[in-house]
Amino acid sequence: MVGQAEDSIAGDRPGLGEIADVFARYGNFTLGGGSATTATIHGQIVARRHWVDDQKFSLCFALGRLTPGTNVLAFCTGIGWLLRGLPGALVALLAASMPCTLIVIVVTALFREWQDNTIVQAAIHGAVAAAVAITAKTSWTIAGPIYKRRERWRVIIIGAAAFGLYVGLGVPAISVLLLAAFIGALLPVAAP
């Protein structure tokens, strides 16, 4: 818990109620999956509220991707931990997971009734196309600050290699992430 006040750019740590509010609203009611949720939370806690900076946000994002299970929940838990330690982590996790769990139960029950409806199927196909675009935007949201700090070549080389390994060669995602982290640690960082 030491040093948590420094984790907030403004110096003021948000209250647990504020953390619950942000993660309940944006962790549950952002459509498009984990990528859209991550981009929306970035806008709220980095750009709007200044609770964490891009570097800490990216760290939680990367660590969340390395954990097994639902990565966005690991990410939310990490941000909660940075903001308020264990209580913040628990509040962020519960706020980001409980409401959407209930929503999934209801949507699943409705889908069973509507799965043969052509309008519902067309809507799902449209949503899939939008989710791809949202994922691309989220990728830029995470990589953009690094790309702009004279580290373009690192982002391009590691990103292209990771894409090639994962898509072209079928290397498991966790192996690609660990390898990219290892290589990223070895490559020199450009001076600011």
FENFENBEL-V694616 format. One record per pair of residues at least 12 apart in sequence whose ideal C-beta (glycine too) atoms are under 10 Angstrom apart, sorted by the first residue. I is the first residue (numbers start at 1). GAP is how many residues later the second one is. Records with the same first field share a line. If there is no record, write none. Layout:
# FENFENBEL-V694616
I->GAP + GAP
This chain:
# FENFENBEL-V694616
1->80 + 83 + 84 + 85 + 86 + 87
2->83
3->79
4->77 + 78 + 79 + 80 + 81 + 84
6->50 + 76
7->44 + 45 + 46 + 49 + 72 + 74 + 75 + 76 + 77 + 81
8->37 + 41 + 42 + 43 + 44 + 45 + 48 + 74 + 75 + 76
9->36 + 37 + 40 + 41 + 42 + 43 + 44 + 47
10->39 + 40 + 41
11->39
12->37 + 38 + 39
13->38 + 69 + 70 + 71 + 72 + 75
14->31 + 35 + 37 + 66 + 69 + 70 + 74
15->68 + 69 + 73 + 76
16->64 + 67 + 68 + 71 + 72 + 74 + 75 + 76 + 79
17->74 + 78
18->31 + 33 + 65 + 66 + 73
19->26 + 32 + 57 + 60 + 61 + 64 + 65 + 68 + 69 + 70 + 71 + 72 + 73 + 76 + 77
20->60 + 68 + 71 + 72 + 74 + 75 + 76
21->23 + 70 + 74
22->18 + 19 + 22 + 23 + 26 + 27 + 29 + 54 + 57 + 58 + 61 + 70 + 73 + 74
23->14 + 18 + 21 + 22 + 50 + 53 + 54 + 56 + 57 + 65 + 68 + 69 + 70 + 71 + 72 + 73 + 74 + 76
24->67 + 68 + 70 + 71 + 72 + 73 + 74 + 75 + 76
25->15 + 16 + 19 + 70 + 71 + 74
26->12 + 13 + 14 + 15 + 16 + 17 + 18 + 19 + 50 + 69 + 70
27->13 + 14 + 45 + 46 + 48 + 49 + 65 + 66 + 68 + 69 + 70 + 71 + 72 + 73
28->67 + 68 + 69 + 70 + 71 + 72 + 73 + 74 + 75
29->70 + 71 + 74
30->42 + 70 + 104
31->96 + 99 + 100 + 103
32->95 + 96 + 98 + 99 + 100 + 101 + 102 + 103 + 105 + 106
33->39 + 94 + 98 + 101 + 102 + 105
34->30 + 31 + 36 + 37 + 38 + 39 + 41 + 42 + 100 + 101 + 104
35->36 + 37 + 96 + 97 + 98 + 99 + 100 + 101 + 102 + 103 + 104 + 106 + 107
36->36 + 94 + 95 + 97 + 98 + 99 + 101 + 102
37->35 + 36 + 38 + 39 + 59 + 63 + 97 + 101
38->19 + 22 + 23 + 26 + 27 + 33 + 34 + 37 + 38 + 96 + 97 + 100 + 101 + 103 + 104
39->95 + 96 + 98 + 99 + 100 + 101 + 102 + 103
40->94 + 98 + 101
41->16 + 19 + 20 + 31 + 34 + 35 + 38 + 51 + 55
42->12 + 15 + 16 + 19 + 37 + 96 + 99 + 100
43->98
45->12 + 15 + 34 + 37 + 38
46->12 + 33 + 95 + 99
47->94
51->28 + 31 + 32
52->26 + 27 + 30 + 31
53->92
54->87 + 88 + 90 + 91 + 92 + 94 + 95
55->90 + 91
56->22 + 23 + 26 + 27
57->18 + 21 + 22 + 25 + 84 + 85 + 88
58->83 + 84 + 85 + 87 + 88
59->19 + 20 + 23
60->14 + 15 + 16 + 17 + 18 + 19 + 20 + 21 + 22
61->13 + 14 + 17 + 18 + 77 + 80 + 81
62->13 + 16 + 80 + 115 + 118 + 119 + 122
63->12 + 14 + 15
64->12 + 13 + 14 + 15
65->77 + 108 + 109 + 112 + 116
66->107 + 108 + 111 + 112 + 115
67->107
68->106
70->26 + 27
71->102
72->24 + 25 + 28
73->19 + 20 + 21 + 23 + 24 + 27
74->19
75->17 + 21
76->13 + 15 + 16 + 17 + 18 + 19 + 20 + 21
77->12 + 13 + 14 + 15 + 16 + 17 + 19 + 20
78->14 + 15
79->13 + 17
80->12 + 13 + 14 + 15 + 16
81->12
111->13
139->20
142->13
143->12 + 13 + 15 + 16
146->12 + 38 + 43
147->12
149->40 + 41 + 42 + 43
150->39 + 40 + 41 + 42
151->33 + 36 + 37 + 38 + 39 + 41
152->38
153->34 + 37
154->29 + 30 + 33 + 34 + 35 + 36
155->29
157->23 + 26 + 27 + 30
158->18 + 21 + 22 + 23 + 25 + 26 + 29
159->21
161->15 + 18 + 19 + 22
162->14 + 15 + 17 + 18 + 21
163->13
164->12
165->14 + 15
166->14
